[in-house]
Amino acid sequence: MLRKLYDYTMSLAATRHAEKGLAGVSFVESSFFPIPPDVLLIPMVLAERAKWLRYAFVCTLASVAGALLGYAIGAFLYEAIGVPILRLYGAERKFQELAQWYNNDWGAWAVLFGAVTPFPYKVLAIFSGATGLNVPIFILISIIGRGLRFFLVAGLLYWFGPPIRTFIEKNLGLLFTLFMILLIGGFAAIRYIV
């Protein structure tokens, strides 16, 4: 079944709608969707390696735009939803302390960490909006972090395409398992970090 899904994704990666799909997945992943755009970026670059720069650019641009939606969710829905929940648990003051620490000391580093790693970036985008992290800093760090991640992945696939494709095809089950561990681990880490 996993092999059929892989073959299907590879066939979709070469269609004329693949780039729009990549942009859509990149956008929603940065604000609320749990599946990273790598599931489309990787097969698209492997299917058409000469377009690696274009695909990485589309992925980065759409991802940063989606992160701004996540920021807006945090900024505009926090008062309506977040504050009453914090009051219910008596944690409003603790949140304000965390927000001050985040915005003054570590917010940009946290956004960069989330932008580059499997940690759910959408969580930091929403949290950045809820705490009021400086928007230009948020955008700049998002561009740097997401660009680094997607251009690195696409570039490696471009330079080492055939051996990587062979490796992926031979180890599909193992790679899927590792992907799921990283995805679930990223969400589990939220409980301990945030």
N, C-alpha and C positions, 0 to 999 in steps of 0.2 A: 504494500500500500504506500509506504514512504517513497519507494522508487517511482511509482506512478505519479505521485504528487510532485516529485522532483522533475520528472520528465515533462509534466504539464506546465510547471512554472518556467522551465527552460523554453518551452515552445511559446509561452505567452511573452517571454522577455524579448522576442524578436518581432513582435507585432507592432503595428503603427500606433497602438494605444498604450504601449508599455510606458512611455515617458510620462504621460498623463497619470497613469496609475502610480508610478514612482513618486510623482509630485504629491498626489493625493495621500498616499500612505505616509510620506515624510511629514506632511502637514499635520495630519491627525495624530500621528505618533507623538509629536512634541507637545500636544495639548491634552489628549485623553486616551488614545488607543494604545493597547499594550504591546503590539507586535512591531519590532523595529523595521525600518525600511531596508535594512541589509538583506532581508529575504527576497527583495526584488532587485536591489542594486547589484548583488553578487551575480545572479544569473544574467542580468542585462549586460554587465561588463563582459562576462564570459561569452555571451552570444555575439556581442559586437564590441570587441576590445578597442577599436579605433575611436569609439565614442566615450571613453572612460572619463575624460575631462568634462564633457557635457553632462553626463549622468551625475557625476559628483557635484557639479555646480547646481543642477536642478534639485538634487537631494538636499544640499546645504541651504539653498534659498527657501525652498518649501518648508524645511524643518525650522528655520529661524522664524518664518512667518507663522507657523503653527505654535512655536514657543510664545510668540506675542499674544496669540489667542489664549494660551494657558496663563500667561501673565494677566491678561484681562479678566479671566475667570477668577483668579485669585484677588485681583484688585476690586472687582465690582460685585462679586458674590460673597466675599468674605464677611461683609457687614450683615448681610441677610441670613447667611447660613452658619458661618464660622463663629461669630461672636456669641450667639445664643448657646451654641454647644459648649464653648469655652466657659461661659458663665455657669452653665449647668454643672460643670465639673469643677468650678472654682479655679480654673487655670488661665484666666484672662491676663493676670499680672505676669505669670510665667511666660506666656506667649509674647508679651511685650518685651520682656527681658531677652528672650531668644531672638526676637525680631531686631532689637537694637544690636545685639552681638553679630547677627547675620549681616545686617546692612553696613555696620561700621568696620567689621574686621574680616569676615570670611565669606561673604555673599558671592563676590566675583569668583573666588577660588572654588566655591561649591558649584556654581553654574558651570565653570570650566570642567570640573570633575564629572558632573552629570552629562555634559555635552560630549565628552570623549569616551566614557566608560559605558558598560551595560546598565549602570544604575538608571532607574527610570527618570529620564530627563524632565518629563512632564510634571513630576512632583516638585522639582526645583523651580520650574517655570511658574507653576501655580503659587508656590510658597513665596517666590520673589515678588509676585504681584500682591499677595496678601500682606507682605511686610513692607512693601513700598520701596524695594531696591531701585536705585537710580536706573531709569529706563535706558539712557544711552550706554551706560556701562553694561547693562543686561544684554543689549543688542550686540555691542562690540564683542563681548566675551562669548556670546552664542555663535556669532559668525566665526570667530577664531576656533572655538572648540568643535562645533559641528563641521566646519570646513576641514579641520585637521583630521577628524575621524573619517569623513566620507572620502576625502581626497586620498588619504592614506590607504583605505581599503580598495578603492578603485585603482589607484596607482599600482599597488601590489598585484592586483588581478591583471592589470595591463602588462606589467613586466614579467610576471611569472604565470601567465594564464594557463597554458596547456598542462603543466605539472600540477597546478592547484586544482584544475578541473578534474584531472585524474584522481588526485587525492580525495577530493570531495565525493566523487562517484564511488570510490572504493570504500570510503569510511562514512557513508551517509548516515547509518544508524548511530554511530558514535558521535558524530558531529551534531546530529539532531538532539541527542541526549545532553551533550555539553551546552548547546544553545538553550535548552529548557532549564538546565541547572542555573545558568547565568541569568536568564530571565526571571525565574522564580527567586533566585538568590538576591537579585537587585531589589525586588519588591519586599523580600524579607528584611533586607538591610534597612529599609525605611523605618521599621519598627524600632531599631536600635540607634539610628542616627538622628532622625527627626523627632 
